[in-house]
Amino acid sequence: MATKTFEVPRNASYSKDHADYYQNKENGWLGKNSSTIFQGKRQKDLFLFAYAIGKNRGSKSIFKPNERRSNVSVEAMTNEEKWCIVASGIEETGDILCLDDQKSVYEDAEEYAKEGIEIIKSHMERYGPNYPKQLELELKEILGAL
């Protein structure tokens, strides 16, 4: 019996407007000199965090043509992280057949992550150095609702 393989994209995308946040450079959120909670993390970590925030809020941002930057390695994600995205895609589409070609599932995740970055930026601007506490409070609310 043949084994079924699923079409998984090689990379997930972020907005070119958010490219600096995904870098290890001076202004990037991932760099060793960053003052964000993402200091020293990987692109996939920021993507997944932003995705989770956007998904929880039910907020997506649609990409404009030529705005996507496909640089977040899906291969770098653990199986559990990939399944979180896929499970969300199944829930959203109501169709398990979305597993056959997961491109659209990851495109949805990218739209949630794009909005998630905007939410994180808003928290940083609004709460300054205390923004991680606000994100922690939101997380506790989410977990309390489960």
Sine and cosine of phi, psi and omega as CSV:
sin_phi,cos_phi,sin_psi,cos_psi,sin_omega,cos_omega
0.00,0.00,0.73,-0.68,-0.01,-1.00
-0.97,0.26,0.57,-0.82,0.04,-1.00
-1.00,0.03,0.72,-0.69,0.01,-1.00
-0.98,0.17,0.77,-0.64,0.11,-0.99
-0.93,-0.37,0.57,-0.82,-0.03,-1.00
-0.97,-0.24,0.59,-0.80,0.04,-1.00
-0.99,0.17,0.95,-0.31,0.00,-1.00
-0.92,-0.40,0.73,-0.69,0.02,-1.00
-0.90,0.44,0.51,-0.86,0.02,-1.00
-0.94,0.34,-0.64,0.77,-0.02,-1.00
-0.73,-0.69,0.50,-0.87,0.18,-0.98
-0.99,-0.15,0.36,-0.93,-0.10,-0.99
-0.93,-0.37,0.41,-0.91,0.20,-0.98
-0.77,-0.63,0.23,-0.97,-0.03,-1.00
-0.96,0.29,0.61,-0.79,0.07,-1.00
-0.88,0.48,-0.44,0.90,0.06,-1.00
-0.93,0.38,-0.36,0.93,-0.01,-1.00
-0.97,-0.25,0.09,1.00,-0.10,-0.99
-0.83,0.56,-0.65,0.76,-0.03,-1.00
-0.88,0.48,-0.57,0.82,-0.01,-1.00
-0.91,0.41,-0.50,0.86,-0.05,-1.00
-1.00,0.06,0.13,0.99,-0.07,-1.00
-0.96,-0.28,0.33,-0.94,0.08,-1.00
-1.00,-0.02,0.26,0.97,-0.04,-1.00
-0.99,0.17,-0.03,-1.00,-0.08,-1.00
-0.80,0.60,-0.73,0.68,-0.03,-1.00
-1.00,-0.03,-0.01,1.00,-0.04,-1.00
-0.97,0.26,0.44,-0.90,0.00,-1.00
-0.98,0.19,-0.28,0.96,-0.10,-1.00
-0.99,-0.10,-0.19,0.98,-0.09,-1.00
-0.91,0.41,0.34,-0.94,-0.03,-1.00
-0.93,0.37,-0.34,0.94,0.04,-1.00
-0.99,-0.15,0.10,1.00,-0.01,-1.00
-0.92,0.39,0.56,-0.83,0.06,-1.00
-0.98,-0.19,0.25,0.97,-0.01,-1.00
-1.00,-0.06,0.20,-0.98,0.05,-1.00
-0.95,0.32,-0.09,1.00,-0.02,-1.00
-0.99,-0.11,0.04,1.00,-0.01,-1.00
-0.79,0.61,0.80,-0.60,0.05,-1.00
0.98,0.22,-0.01,1.00,0.02,-1.00
-0.99,0.12,0.08,-1.00,0.00,-1.00
-0.97,-0.22,0.27,-0.96,0.01,-1.00
-0.83,0.56,-0.67,0.74,-0.02,-1.00
-0.89,0.45,-0.54,0.84,0.01,-1.00
-0.92,0.39,-0.71,0.71,0.04,-1.00
-0.90,0.44,-0.70,0.72,0.01,-1.00
-0.85,0.52,-0.75,0.66,-0.04,-1.00
-0.92,0.40,-0.62,0.78,0.04,-1.00
-0.90,0.43,-0.74,0.67,0.01,-1.00
-0.89,0.45,-0.64,0.76,0.04,-1.00
-0.86,0.51,-0.73,0.68,-0.04,-1.00
-0.89,0.46,-0.65,0.76,0.02,-1.00
-0.91,0.42,-0.75,0.66,0.00,-1.00
-0.89,0.45,-0.68,0.74,-0.01,-1.00
-0.90,0.43,-0.69,0.72,0.01,-1.00
-0.87,0.48,-0.62,0.79,0.02,-1.00
-0.98,0.19,-0.22,0.97,-0.06,-1.00
0.94,0.35,0.49,0.87,-0.09,-1.00
-0.90,-0.44,0.79,-0.61,0.06,-1.00
-0.87,-0.50,0.41,-0.91,0.18,-0.98
-0.83,-0.55,0.82,-0.57,0.00,-1.00
-0.97,0.24,0.63,-0.78,0.04,-1.00
-0.99,0.13,0.63,-0.77,0.14,-0.99
-0.99,0.16,0.31,-0.95,0.06,-1.00
-0.84,0.55,0.65,-0.76,0.05,-1.00
0.90,0.43,0.33,0.94,-0.01,-1.00
-1.00,-0.04,-0.40,0.92,-0.09,-1.00
-0.95,0.32,0.66,-0.75,0.12,-0.99
-0.84,-0.54,0.96,-0.27,-0.10,-1.00
-1.00,0.06,0.99,0.13,-0.07,-1.00
-0.79,-0.61,-0.02,1.00,-0.01,-1.00
-1.00,-0.05,0.93,-0.37,-0.07,-1.00
-0.92,0.38,0.88,-0.48,0.08,-1.00
-0.95,0.33,-0.55,0.84,0.03,-1.00
-0.88,0.47,-0.46,0.89,0.01,-1.00
-0.97,0.26,-0.26,0.97,0.01,-1.00
-0.98,0.22,0.57,-0.82,0.10,-1.00
-0.95,0.32,0.27,-0.96,0.06,-1.00
-0.86,0.51,-0.61,0.79,0.02,-1.00
-0.89,0.45,-0.66,0.75,0.01,-1.00
-0.91,0.41,-0.67,0.75,0.04,-1.00
-0.90,0.45,-0.67,0.75,-0.03,-1.00
-0.93,0.37,-0.49,0.87,0.10,-1.00
-0.88,0.48,-0.69,0.72,0.01,-1.00
-0.91,0.40,-0.72,0.70,-0.03,-1.00
-0.91,0.42,-0.69,0.72,0.01,-1.00
-0.87,0.49,-0.64,0.77,0.05,-1.00
-0.90,0.44,-0.63,0.77,0.04,-1.00
-0.90,0.44,-0.64,0.77,0.05,-1.00
-0.90,0.43,-0.69,0.72,0.02,-1.00
-0.88,0.48,-0.69,0.73,-0.08,-1.00
-0.94,0.35,-0.66,0.75,-0.04,-1.00
-1.00,0.08,-0.41,0.91,-0.08,-1.00
0.94,0.34,0.34,0.94,-0.10,-0.99
-0.65,-0.76,0.91,-0.42,0.00,-1.00
-0.92,0.38,-0.31,0.95,0.01,-1.00
-0.93,0.37,-0.17,0.99,0.07,-1.00
-0.90,0.44,-0.23,0.97,0.05,-1.00
-0.92,0.39,-0.46,0.89,-0.03,-1.00
-0.87,0.49,-0.68,0.74,0.04,-1.00
-0.69,-0.72,0.98,-0.22,-0.15,-0.99
-1.00,0.06,0.12,0.99,-0.01,-1.00
-0.83,0.56,-0.74,0.67,-0.03,-1.00
-0.93,0.37,-0.52,0.85,0.05,-1.00
-0.90,0.44,-0.71,0.71,0.01,-1.00
-0.94,0.33,-0.54,0.84,0.07,-1.00
-0.90,0.44,-0.63,0.78,0.09,-1.00
-0.88,0.47,-0.71,0.71,0.01,-1.00
-0.87,0.49,-0.61,0.79,0.03,-1.00
-0.90,0.44,-0.63,0.78,0.01,-1.00
-0.93,0.37,-0.62,0.79,0.09,-1.00
-0.91,0.41,-0.67,0.74,-0.01,-1.00
-0.91,0.42,-0.61,0.79,0.03,-1.00
-0.87,0.49,-0.72,0.70,0.04,-1.00
-0.93,0.37,-0.58,0.81,0.03,-1.00
-0.86,0.51,-0.62,0.78,0.05,-1.00
-0.89,0.46,-0.66,0.75,0.03,-1.00
-0.89,0.45,-0.62,0.78,0.02,-1.00
-0.91,0.40,-0.69,0.72,0.02,-1.00
-0.89,0.46,-0.70,0.71,0.04,-1.00
-0.85,0.52,-0.68,0.73,0.01,-1.00
-0.88,0.48,-0.68,0.73,0.05,-1.00
-0.88,0.47,-0.67,0.74,-0.01,-1.00
-0.89,0.46,-0.68,0.73,-0.01,-1.00
-0.94,0.35,-0.64,0.77,-0.08,-1.00
-0.97,0.24,-0.67,0.75,-0.13,-0.99
-0.95,-0.30,-0.05,1.00,0.03,-1.00
0.84,0.55,-0.68,-0.73,-0.06,-1.00
-0.90,0.43,-0.24,0.97,0.01,-1.00
-1.00,0.01,0.09,1.00,-0.07,-1.00
-0.87,0.50,-0.55,0.84,0.04,-1.00
-0.88,0.47,-0.54,0.84,0.03,-1.00
-0.90,0.43,-0.65,0.76,0.02,-1.00
-0.91,0.41,-0.65,0.76,0.04,-1.00
-0.91,0.42,-0.60,0.80,0.05,-1.00
-0.90,0.44,-0.67,0.74,0.05,-1.00
-0.88,0.48,-0.67,0.75,0.04,-1.00
-0.89,0.46,-0.67,0.74,0.00,-1.00
-0.88,0.47,-0.68,0.73,0.03,-1.00
-0.88,0.47,-0.63,0.78,0.05,-1.00
-0.89,0.45,-0.68,0.73,0.01,-1.00
-0.88,0.48,-0.75,0.66,-0.04,-1.00
-0.91,0.40,-0.56,0.83,0.04,-1.00
-0.92,0.40,-0.48,0.88,-0.02,-1.00
-0.99,0.16,-0.23,0.97,-0.04,-1.00
-0.97,0.25,0.00,0.00,0.00,0.00
